[in-house]
Amino acid sequence: LRDDKPGMPGVSAWVPGQRWFDSLRGFVHLFHQAYRAESHDDIIFCAEFLAKAFPVKGDSLMHLGKTLRAASPMDDRRKAQQLVTHWASEAGIADPADPASDGSSARYMTCDGSSCVMWTLLHVTVTAVAVRGITGKPLLGDGSVVAKADEDAFPNIHLCMSFVRRFVSAFLTCKRCKENFLKDFDDCDFGRCHFSDFRSLALWIWRVHNAISMQVASRHHAQVDRRWPMYQDCPACWRQELVLGHAGRRLRPLSWSQEELDAPFHTDPVFWHLVRTYIGLSRIQVDQSDLSPQERSQVEDVIEHDRREEVRAAKAAPAQHRGFVEQPPPPARGAAPAERV
């Protein structure tokens, strides 16, 4: 993380709140596109889980869940679309029924389409769960319904994995993609059934996404490694001996093991890059004792820069980003990331 310097690799073009806005806008678009009566219960579960896990709009998401719970499964998808359009308007999210909000690549700030925002939503949600689980505290400025709850009310690893499965089952419209994802999930691929810590939870969905990206690249005969993050985004995440021109970065099979997916990376910096990209270091409450000396130094080296970027983005934010792209919350007393602010 400490390699952020003006004009050098590693500086994100977006602040987390901009990704949150795209994520929930994409959620509404996916609801419009994918709602089926047989998925009604899964969608209720997802909305209520997002209320507890997503960094903003917790009350609005819980209201959506309760509204759907009070309704019967809708065979006429237009009724479901009208319901979510009304909800989105009340929640301050762009109306997907508006032609200007059709989910095309031009309509998202941080993504190039609905597939990208689906993955962004999953990364934001899972990483938020992981951060709360690691710290035992809500996010700073937490907009979820568990913001003032005890740690016992925070979503756990098992519930989060159930959310991921049910979300993909309900909203992924590519039949082959969905079948492959659910098979990998049920087969415990990428170590899904073999960890019990929150950091590994965030890294698990990162591996799943990388595996799918590489499968797509292989089918299109790409010759470049598609694993995320790119070196330009996180130089510290990559093992330097594999960065340029090494044969080990060429694409080979259509499936990869956890070890093969991880091979080019240092996973500790990857975890912190996930936190920084999708949640923001300015929003985590971490005691000094929770960090290794190296992690503490890295977090302290970038937090002031990130807070300045969030202030800049908030000042320039359009009206539709209100509630998403805001001034960073005041640093928590005694929290490691706040020390240099």
Buried (B, 14 or more C-beta within 10 A) or exposed (E): BBBBEEEEBBBBEBBBBBBBBBBBBBBBBBBBBBBBEEBBBBBBBBBBBBBBBBBBBBBBBBBBBBBBEEEEBBEEBEEBBEBBBEBBBEBBBBBBBEEEBEBEEEBBBBBEBBBBBBBBBBBBBBBBBBBBBBBEBBBBBBBBBBBEEEEEEBBEBEBBBBBBBBBBBBBBEEEEBBEBBBEBBEEEBBBBEEEEEBBBBBBBBBBBBBBBBBBBBBEEEBEEBBBBBBBEBBBBBBEEEBEEEEEEBEBEEEEBBBEBBBBBBBBBBBBBBBBBBBBBBBBBBBEEEBBEEEBBEBBBBBBBBBBEBBBEBBEEBEEBBEBBBBBBBEBBEEBBBBBBB
